[in-house]
Amino acid sequence: MNKLGQATWQATVFACALVVLVGSVAVTAIIRYNVEDALKVWVAMDTLTGVIVGAVVSYFFAQKAIKAEKMRADTLEALARKNNLL
C-alpha cells in the first residue's frame, strides 16, 4: 500500500473515532441528565462538532485534489525528461 493510501486509511479510522467520541458524549448526556441539561451539554459541544465535521470533510476532499496534482506533476516531469529538459 502506498503512503497516500495508508494516510487515508489512518485518517478514516481517526475520523470515525472522533465521531464515536462525540456520539458517546451525547448519548451519555442524554442518559445521565434531564432533557434541559443534556441540551446544554450538546450546545457546549456544538462548536467542537462543527469543527470536527468541517475538518474531516475538508481533509477527504483535499486528498482527491492532491492526488490529481501529483499525477499532473508526474506527467509533466516525464514529459520534461523525454524532451531532455531535466
Backbone as CSV, one residue per row, in Angstrom:
resi,resn,N_x,N_y,N_z,CA_x,CA_y,CA_z,C_x,C_y,C_z
1,MET,0.850,-1.184,0.000,0.000,0.000,0.000,0.888,1.237,0.000
2,ASN,0.538,2.232,-0.824,1.344,3.450,-0.879,1.077,4.335,0.337
3,LYS,1.919,5.349,0.485,1.793,6.206,1.666,0.491,6.990,1.677
4,LEU,0.012,7.404,0.493,-1.246,8.149,0.444,-2.405,7.264,0.881
5,GLY,-2.420,6.013,0.429,-3.470,5.082,0.840,-3.427,4.793,2.324
6,GLN,-2.217,4.652,2.864,-2.070,4.401,4.288,-2.536,5.608,5.092
7,ALA,-2.190,6.803,4.651,-2.616,8.010,5.350,-4.128,8.153,5.309
8,THR,-4.733,7.803,4.178,-6.186,7.877,4.072,-6.845,6.870,5.009
9,TRP,-6.281,5.674,5.094,-6.827,4.659,5.985,-6.735,5.120,7.436
10,GLN,-5.598,5.668,7.814,-5.416,6.137,9.183,-6.337,7.316,9.484
11,ALA,-6.497,8.213,8.524,-7.383,9.354,8.724,-8.827,8.908,8.868
12,THR,-9.209,7.875,8.123,-10.577,7.354,8.233,-10.828,6.796,9.624
13,VAL,-9.890,6.035,10.137,-10.031,5.475,11.488,-10.113,6.599,12.516
14,PHE,-9.260,7.611,12.384,-9.269,8.731,13.320,-10.586,9.500,13.255
15,ALA,-11.080,9.735,12.039,-12.352,10.448,11.877,-13.495,9.662,12.503
16,CYS,-13.512,8.361,12.293,-14.561,7.523,12.896,-14.473,7.548,14.420
17,ALA,-13.251,7.543,14.944,-13.078,7.610,16.398,-13.609,8.923,16.957
18,LEU,-13.389,10.020,16.250,-13.919,11.310,16.711,-15.446,11.324,16.689
19,VAL,-16.036,10.747,15.645,-17.495,10.691,15.562,-18.055,9.838,16.699
20,VAL,-17.408,8.716,16.980,-17.848,7.857,18.082,-17.706,8.583,19.416
21,LEU,-16.632,9.330,19.592,-16.426,10.083,20.832,-17.524,11.120,21.039
22,VAL,-17.813,11.903,20.010,-18.861,12.920,20.121,-20.215,12.262,20.359
23,GLY,-20.482,11.184,19.650,-21.748,10.466,19.834,-21.881,9.869,21.225
24,SER,-20.801,9.321,21.747,-20.871,8.723,23.086,-21.073,9.782,24.165
25,VAL,-20.470,10.951,23.993,-20.702,12.034,24.956,-22.159,12.478,24.905
26,ALA,-22.723,12.579,23.698,-24.129,12.987,23.563,-25.066,11.948,24.175
27,VAL,-24.821,10.677,23.903,-25.683,9.619,24.453,-25.552,9.562,25.972
28,THR,-24.340,9.705,26.476,-24.138,9.713,27.923,-24.866,10.883,28.567
29,ALA,-24.829,12.039,27.937,-25.533,13.211,28.475,-27.035,12.981,28.476
30,ILE,-27.551,12.361,27.433,-28.999,12.093,27.367,-29.413,11.107,28.445
31,ILE,-28.608,10.076,28.673,-28.941,9.063,29.675,-28.793,9.610,31.086
32,ARG,-27.732,10.361,31.318,-27.410,10.781,32.675,-28.207,11.998,33.157
33,TYR,-28.472,12.956,32.268,-29.096,14.210,32.673,-30.521,14.296,32.137
34,ASN,-31.267,15.273,32.657,-32.595,15.514,32.114,-32.458,16.213,30.762
35,VAL,-33.558,16.451,30.095,-33.522,16.961,28.726,-32.839,18.329,28.651
36,GLU,-33.166,19.226,29.562,-32.585,20.571,29.515,-31.073,20.539,29.705
37,ASP,-30.597,19.746,30.650,-29.160,19.667,30.886,-28.437,18.967,29.734
38,ALA,-29.072,17.961,29.153,-28.472,17.270,28.003,-28.350,18.227,26.823
39,LEU,-29.351,19.076,26.629,-29.271,20.069,25.551,-28.172,21.086,25.814
40,LYS,-27.958,21.434,27.073,-26.863,22.348,27.410,-25.507,21.717,27.075
41,VAL,-25.368,20.426,27.351,-24.124,19.731,27.000,-23.944,19.738,25.485
42,TRP,-25.024,19.468,24.755,-24.932,19.437,23.295,-24.591,20.821,22.736
43,VAL,-25.165,21.873,23.301,-24.854,23.232,22.853,-23.378,23.545,23.111
44,ALA,-22.867,23.098,24.233,-21.454,23.330,24.541,-20.551,22.589,23.559
45,MET,-20.994,21.445,23.073,-20.201,20.650,22.132,-20.465,21.027,20.681
46,ASP,-21.400,21.908,20.439,-21.810,22.240,19.072,-20.650,22.771,18.230
47,THR,-19.873,23.673,18.767,-18.748,24.229,18.024,-17.704,23.157,17.744
48,LEU,-17.403,22.347,18.733,-16.447,21.259,18.548,-16.921,20.289,17.464
49,THR,-18.191,19.970,17.470,-18.749,19.073,16.462,-18.634,19.687,15.070
50,GLY,-18.909,20.972,14.955,-18.784,21.653,13.668,-17.362,21.662,13.150
51,VAL,-16.408,21.886,14.031,-15.001,21.878,13.633,-14.582,20.481,13.183
52,ILE,-15.001,19.466,13.913,-14.651,18.085,13.555,-15.228,17.724,12.193
53,VAL,-16.505,18.003,11.989,-17.142,17.672,10.714,-16.476,18.444,9.572
54,GLY,-16.218,19.717,9.769,-15.570,20.522,8.733,-14.175,20.039,8.411
55,ALA,-13.414,19.669,9.418,-12.049,19.194,9.192,-12.044,17.863,8.455
56,VAL,-12.926,16.971,8.826,-12.983,15.659,8.175,-13.369,15.805,6.710
57,VAL,-14.400,16.587,6.433,-14.842,16.779,5.052,-13.760,17.469,4.231
58,SER,-13.139,18.498,4.786,-12.072,19.208,4.071,-10.899,18.289,3.770
59,TYR,-10.524,17.463,4.717,-9.391,16.563,4.524,-9.661,15.593,3.376
60,PHE,-10.815,14.960,3.390,-11.074,13.944,2.379,-11.283,14.549,0.992
61,PHE,-11.853,15.746,0.884,-11.969,16.385,-0.421,-10.608,16.866,-0.903
62,ALA,-9.747,17.300,0.007,-8.411,17.759,-0.376,-7.557,16.604,-0.889
63,GLN,-7.763,15.404,-0.380,-6.982,14.261,-0.825,-7.161,13.999,-2.314
64,LYS,-8.370,14.173,-2.820,-8.621,13.976,-4.243,-7.846,15.007,-5.068
65,ALA,-7.842,16.253,-4.640,-7.108,17.306,-5.347,-5.601,17.068,-5.279
66,ILE,-5.114,16.624,-4.148,-3.686,16.346,-4.002,-3.269,15.218,-4.936
67,LYS,-4.079,14.188,-5.007,-3.774,13.060,-5.886,-3.750,13.511,-7.350
68,ALA,-4.695,14.351,-7.762,-4.741,14.842,-9.138,-3.513,15.697,-9.453
69,GLU,-3.101,16.553,-8.520,-1.921,17.392,-8.741,-0.647,16.560,-8.788
70,LYS,-0.575,15.509,-7.986,0.590,14.626,-8.026,0.684,13.944,-9.380
71,MET,-0.440,13.463,-9.894,-0.445,12.825,-11.211,-0.034,13.829,-12.290
72,ARG,-0.505,15.046,-12.172,-0.158,16.094,-13.144,1.341,16.396,-13.092
73,ALA,1.884,16.507,-11.899,3.312,16.774,-11.738,4.145,15.624,-12.293
74,ASP,3.726,14.396,-12.045,4.451,13.239,-12.574,4.430,13.233,-14.098
75,THR,3.281,13.572,-14.679,3.165,13.623,-16.140,4.079,14.696,-16.718
76,LEU,4.091,15.880,-16.109,4.952,16.958,-16.587,6.433,16.618,-16.434
77,GLU,6.778,15.937,-15.349,8.170,15.538,-15.148,8.587,14.511,-16.201
78,ALA,7.727,13.557,-16.490,8.035,12.561,-17.506,8.184,13.213,-18.870
79,LEU,7.338,14.177,-19.189,7.425,14.893,-20.460,8.728,15.698,-20.558
80,ALA,9.110,16.326,-19.446,10.347,17.104,-19.415,11.564,16.185,-19.591
81,ARG,11.532,15.023,-18.967,12.653,14.073,-19.114,12.727,13.560,-20.561
82,LYS,11.569,13.326,-21.149,11.523,12.835,-22.526,12.133,13.858,-23.485
83,ASN,11.916,15.121,-23.218,12.424,16.205,-24.083,13.779,16.730,-23.625
84,ASN,14.423,15.990,-22.715,15.749,16.354,-22.190,15.780,17.754,-21.586
85,LEU,14.716,18.120,-20.895,14.687,19.414,-20.217,15.119,19.298,-18.764
86,LEU,15.226,18.087,-18.283,15.691,17.867,-16.901,17.019,17.161,-16.904
